[in-house]
Amino acid sequence: MSGYLKNSTLYNISQLPSAKFMKMGIVVSEWNDEITRALLYGTLQTLSSHDVAEENVLVRWVPGSFELPLSASLMLENELVDAVICLGCVIQGETRHFEFICQAVAQGITQVGLQYKKPVVFGVLTTDTISQARERSGGKYGNKGIEAALAAIRMVALSHDLRSLLP
């Protein structure tokens, strides 16, 4: 299998900004915790491998994906972190509940980032089956938690770079 299919976020490690002094928040849904724990593992390993100190990572668990936007907002409101990574997994069921939850979570995460002008990363799997979720949380398609961590690092660096241009 090609590297592209294993991890769709290809990056040159030498071009990744330093994350040494970044403070990252991670909010994780307890729902589908087999999947979200795997996403969290990928996220934490990636942050650690890019020099984010353990004491600069704040992890909090919430009941479900629906609660991710509010918990991200609370972290940012209290200025505890430079970015928040939202990790969850919503799997299609027999009702339209899936659609409502996915839409609300996506819009909520977007709104929180815009409100606080800080990165809020969407690390929520929205799949048809548990098998698809497993494939994206450490299986044949890699671990989307890794991609979420890389996105957070890059976005915090961008934010810092742009702030440094201000008079």
Secondary structure as UniProt FT lines:
FT   HELIX           3..6
FT   HELIX           13..15
FT   TURN            20..21
FT   STRAND          24..29
FT   TURN            31..32
FT   HELIX           33..49
FT   TURN            50..51
FT   HELIX           54..56
FT   STRAND          57..62
FT   HELIX           65..67
FT   HELIX           68..77
FT   TURN            78..79
FT   STRAND          83..91
FT   HELIX           97..116
FT   STRAND          120..127
FT   HELIX           130..135
FT   STRAND          137..139
FT   TURN            140..141
FT   STRAND          142..143
FT   HELIX           144..164
//
